[in-house]
Amino acid sequence: MSASLPALGSEPSRLHDRPPALGASSQPRVLYSYPSKLGATRICYTAWESVKNVAAAGANVLVFPGVLQRALPDSIRVKPTLARGKIRLPYKVFGTVRTFALHDHIVAGRLRKLAGQIDIVHTWPVGSLRTLQVANELGIATVLERPNAYTRFAYEVVAHECARLGVTMPANHEHAFHEDILRIEEAEYAAADFLLCPSDFVKQTFLGAGFPSEKLLRHQYGFNENIFTPAERRPSEGLKMVFVGGVAPRKGLHYALEAWLRSSASVKGQFLIAGEFIPGYEAHLRSMLSHPSVKPLGHRTDIADLMRQSDILILPSIEEGSALVTSEARGSGCVLLVSEAAGAICTHMQNALVHKVGDVDQLTSHLDLLDQDRGLLEKLRSESLRSINEITWSAAGRRLFTVYQEAIARHARRHGKS
């Protein structure tokens, strides 16, 4: 495998065919660098949707993924860095940091040959420092995706919550403390012109760390309205509530369970938990999980159906980027019961109920309110469904397109180019 690495990083000559020299204001020319498996699950899917939909919004996109896991429209030029045909560099063998560094090295080298052909570079964490530095040398605007809260903040609050609960995060978990990753990410923050924040909560964690507001640009994520669709609901005696996600302390399931068992909703309702627990966390919650109204389901692939069958999605996270499940739940007709840290696109008492992080009393009162006032539940659901076209992936692509335009214009003004 090592003998083939140079071939994985080499670039066919057709890459350097110049795209149309269109103005940045009408059709920004974007180099999108993603160091992992574009189009796989979780955040890899988020990046794939972002690429597809910002191109649909009008951006001229050239994508350098580590590996392309899912096909993109033919209009998007894709040149993987860590794959050639069926040959792929094994991420697990070499480790995330080293494979991402190799990707970054390859992209930085390609970028030098594209001087004058790129208006903005969009990068992702841990695999972008060299690319950002080269873009700075070439005078190209850069944005760094921030799919989660400020990393130092996230590490600290998760560690504090785990210590409080007596739960240990697995060493290989993405939210366990990793000094090497933190060091790389903080260097990337400094090198990027702008940080892309998908929620107000993410933006606030950077402001709280002293980052200037002018460095932080707000965009958003979305949901697939063809998969997550609402269904007609029949009135039921008890509320049906669902939690979806990796079950770890940062998601706040312990707060959800405590509030549920305190509330009137637990008398006749049902609380479904879809997701796999990290080691030790399930044992810590065993007494609450054993309540007859609580049903742990493990990993599920029928999330859209579960949401359509549920009245409420609950997500009392202590830190988050912008959880995709919150928009997917809205599209499915669930009312959101979320913390301020969930990064959900919603408004308290307008189309959702939002509580302060860790406030079990407030969360309990919200559950009681929806259990005892079904008129309010229906009002929130109707209002949520009325505006779901504003939170689709298509809407997210249009917003990212305007963010690119803003970043390019602000970069040009900063450097006296306009």
C-alpha positions, -999 to 999 in steps of 0.1 A, spaced: 0 0 0 28 24 9 43 21 -26 10 34 -41 7 65 -19 24 89 -43 -1 78 -70 -30 85 -46 -18 121 -42 -8 128 -78 -33 148 -99 -43 142 -135 -35 171 -158 -72 177 -165 -76 191 -130 -58 222 -141 -82 229 -170 -94 264 -160 -131 268 -151 -149 298 -165 -135 330 -150 -168 341 -134 -170 369 -109 -171 358 -72 -203 378 -67 -223 358 -94 -207 323 -91 -180 319 -65 -153 294 -75 -150 271 -45 -123 246 -35 -140 224 -9 -116 202 11 -130 173 31 -104 150 47 -126 120 54 -152 98 35 -175 123 18 -210 109 17 -206 83 45 -226 86 77 -230 113 103 -208 144 97 -196 129 64 -232 130 52 -235 166 64 -205 176 43 -219 158 12 -252 175 15 -235 209 19 -214 203 -13 -244 191 -33 -267 219 -23 -243 249 -25 -235 238 -60 -272 236 -67 -275 272 -54 -250 284 -80 -215 279 -67 -188 265 -90 -174 237 -68 -142 217 -70 -141 190 -43 -111 173 -28 -124 146 -5 -102 120 11 -126 94 -3 -158 99 -22 -183 75 -5 -214 86 -24 -218 100 -59 -223 137 -65 -240 154 -95 -218 155 -126 -216 193 -125 -194 190 -94 -157 182 -101 -144 157 -76 -108 147 -72 -101 124 -41 -68 126 -24 -66 93 -6 -82 70 -32 -76 61 -68 -102 38 -83 -109 10 -58 -76 16 -39 -82 35 -7 -58 45 21 -70 27 53 -79 54 78 -80 30 107 -46 16 100 -28 50 98 -50 69 123 -71 100 118 -45 126 125 -19 111 101 -44 104 72 -59 139 76 -24 154 75 -16 136 43 -49 148 28 -40 184 39 -5 181 23 -20 169 -10 -47 196 -11 -22 224 -3 0 212 -32 -29 212 -56 -40 246 -44 -7 262 -54 -13 251 -90 -48 266 -89 -37 302 -81 -61 326 -99 -88 300 -104 -103 298 -68 -122 325 -50 -127 308 -17 -114 277 1 -138 258 24 -120 234 48 -128 210 77 -112 205 111 -79 186 117 -71 183 80 -66 219 68 -37 238 84 -13 237 54 -42 244 30 -52 274 49 -16 287 51 -12 283 13 -45 300 6 -33 329 28 -1 331 8 -21 332 -24 -45 358 -11 -76 335 -13 -104 338 12 -108 309 36 -136 294 57 -132 266 83 -162 245 91 -171 243 128 -195 213 130 -194 214 168 -188 239 197 -153 254 203 -133 222 209 -117 232 242 -151 242 256 -166 209 244 -138 188 259 -142 207 293 -179 205 296 -180 168 286 -152 159 310 -170 178 338 -203 161 332 -187 126 330 -168 133 363 -201 144 379 -218 112 368 -189 89 374 -188 78 338 -156 75 318 -155 84 281 -139 57 258 -104 69 249 -112 66 212 -144 86 214 -144 119 194 -155 138 225 -128 124 248 -100 148 254 -72 147 227 -44 172 232 -30 166 197 -63 173 180 -70 204 201 -36 218 192 -42 213 155 -77 227 156 -66 259 175 -38 265 149 -65 261 122 -88 286 139 -59 312 138 -51 305 101 -87 307 88 -102 340 78 -136 329 90 -152 301 111 -185 287 99 -209 283 128 -240 262 121 -259 275 152 -260 304 176 -247 281 204 -216 273 185 -210 309 177 -215 318 214 -188 293 225 -163 310 203 -173 345 214 -170 333 250 -134 321 242 -125 356 230 -129 352 192 -140 384 175 -175 384 161 -163 394 127 -144 361 123 -176 341 129 -201 335 101 -235 318 106 -247 292 82 -270 262 89 -275 225 82 -307 209 69 -328 178 65 -340 156 36 -377 165 31 -382 134 9 -373 110 38 -385 129 68 -421 136 61 -451 141 85 -479 116 89 -515 121 101 -516 115 138 -545 100 157 -552 114 192 -537 92 219 -541 91 257 -504 93 264 -475 113 249 -450 94 228 -415 109 231 -383 98 212 -346 104 218 -323 98 188 -285 98 188 -253 84 202 -262 78 239 -234 96 258 -235 121 287 -231 151 263 -265 144 248 -281 147 283 -302 116 283 -299 115 321 -317 148 323 -344 136 299 -350 105 319 -352 124 352 -376 150 338 -397 123 322 -401 102 354 -410 134 373 -436 145 348 -472 134 344 -463 123 309 -447 91 323 -480 79 337 -496 70 304 -469 79 279 -439 62 263 -403 73 260 -384 56 232 -345 57 231 -330 51 197 -292 48 199 -262 29 213 -249 37 248 -212 43 255 -198 17 280 -208 25 316 -235 51 308 -263 26 305 -254 9 338 -255 43 355 -290 49 342 -303 14 348 -328 23 375 -345 49 353 -343 28 321 -362 0 339 -393 21 343 -422 5 323 -428 37 303 -391 38 290 -381 16 261 -344 15 250 -343 4 213 -306 3 206 -293 13 171 -322 18 146 -323 23 109 -360 33 108 -356 67 124 -380 85 101 -407 61 110 -400 64 147 -403 102 144 -435 100 125 -450 79 152 -438 102 180 -452 135 194 -420 149 207 -383 147 200 -362 154 231 -326 164 230 -312 180 263 -276 183 251 -250 200 272 -230 209 240 -236 203 204 -230 217 169 -264 217 153 -279 183 157 -294 171 124 -320 150 142 -338 182 154 -345 193 118 -353 158 107 -378 156 136 -394 188 127 -398 175 91 -415 144 105 -440 164 126 -424 161 160 -424 190 184 -389 198 197 -381 197 234 -345 207 234 -318 225 253 -302 258 243 -271 238 234 -288 215 209 -282 240 180 -318 234 168 -334 259 144 -365 267 164 -381 294 186 -393 288 221 -431 288 225 -435 295 188 -426 261 173 -407 243 201 -399 244 238 -364 252 247 -348 248 282 -316 259 298 -288 233 298 -292 209 328 -324 225 341 -344 194 350 -372 215 367 -378 235 335 -377 204 313 -402 187 336 -425 217 334 -423 216 296 -432 179 296 -461 185 319 -473 214 298 -474 193 266 -490 164 284 -518 184 299 -523 209 270 -527 190 237 -539 222 221 -505 237 226 -488 206 213 -508 208 181 -502 245 178 -464 241 181 -465 212 156 -485 232 131 -462 262 133 -431 240 131 -444 223 99 -454 256 84 -418 267 81 -399 235 74 -390 247 39 -367 271 56 -346 243 71 -341 218 42 -307 210 27 -317 232 -3 -322 262 21 -289 254 38 -272 254 4 -286 288 -5 -275 302 28 -240 288 24 -238 304 -11 -245 338 4 -220 332 32 -193 325 5 -202 357 -12 -200 376 21 -167 360 30 -151 368 -4 -163 404 -2 -151 409 34 -117 393 26 -113 416 -4 -121 447 16 -97 437 43 -69 433 18 -78 464 -2 -90 446 -32 -123 465 -36 
